[in-house]
């Protein structure tokens, strides 16, 4: 019976996969169309594929430089994803094993992430203007690191909770110091969770638009903001083919990262489900 239903299952899976990815497929198809075809053909099938739109995106000019925008986003997203790991790992261990701050600090930090980011826009801008951090990669990276701290902290606290405390007690009996226990016992066992938080943090930082628009003007413009400069680069309204091409190019790094590391994400998310 199951063999007979297998084609139906694949058909249903394929249908919903297509439905969920329809915006991506439509954008990809649009990026290969000429302006003339865009007017006459609104479907997904491309009659005369062209790379002209990608050529326009990859061409460097005085006003537009996709390579600079991608480099800015890469550095900013790396800061926004790595710094929370460095800060939250010892904090998560302390909360999970000692209980410090778990009753009050942890809920407060997590609930801060539920607030709209626009609330912090004006005070952050004024503070950055005073500190000279406007239009810098470091400044934008620090803000995105703060944005990623709540998710990083809750995932790492749960990861440390899942580690049997007997392993740490055995290391302590053998004379291991706290730093040895933390970095030689706990850290290796938390690698799936660390990889997951890094990927989520990187994607969140890469996709950030509000602070990128507000805190950068020229030297640290991320690709999410820089991509919008291509929409009407040729004048005469929105260049939909070029817009679609720059969106595809800007989406590639996080898509590739998530595809390469999806096993780590799955392992981390399923770790608590199979416990016990």
C-alpha positions, 0 to 999 in steps of 0.5 A: 500500500505504501509503495502505491502511495509513494508517487502521490506523496512525491507529487504532493511534496513537489506541489508544495515545494513549488508553491513555497518557492514560487517567488524565488522561481519567478524572480529567477525567471525574470532575471533571464528575460529581456525588457521586451520579453518582460512586457509580453511574457509574464510567465515562468517560461523564458523564451529568449534567455539572456545574461544581460541583466547579470552583466549590468549587475556585475559591471562596476561603475562610479555609483554602483559596485556590487562587489563592495556591497557583498564584501561589506555584507560578508564582514558585517554578517560575520561580526553579527554572527560570531560576536554573539557566540563569543559572548553567549557561550560562557553566559549560557554555561553559567545560566545552565549550570549555575542558574545565574540570571536564568530566572530574570536576565534570560527572559528579559533578553529574549523578550527584547527581541520581540520589540520592533527594531525601529524603536531603537533607531533614533537613540542608536543613530545619535549614539553612533554619531557621537562615537563616530561609528556611522557608515562603518562596518564595525558599527553595523556589525555590533548592532546586528550582533546585539540583535542576534544575542537573544536567539543565540543565548536561548539555543546555547542554554538549551544545548548545555542543558542537554549535555550530561553533567556527569561528563563535567563531574568526571573531568573535575575529578580528573583535576580539570580546571573550569576552563578545561571543562568549558572548552574541552568538554562542553564546547565540542559537544555544543558544536551543532548548536554553535553551527546552527546559531552561527548560520541563523545569525549570519542569515539574520545579519545578512538580510538586515535592511533597516539599520543598513539603510539608517546607519550607512551612506557610502563606505559600509553599505550592505548588499540589501541596501545596495541592491535597491540602487540597481532598480532604476539604475538605467532610468525610465522606471524600475528595471525589473530584469536587473532588479531580479538579477541583483536580488538573486546575486544578493541571495546566493551567499546565505543560500549556499551557507544554509545548503552546505550546513543544513545537516548541522542545523537538522542535528541541532534542532533534533537533538532535544527531540531524541533525548531520553 
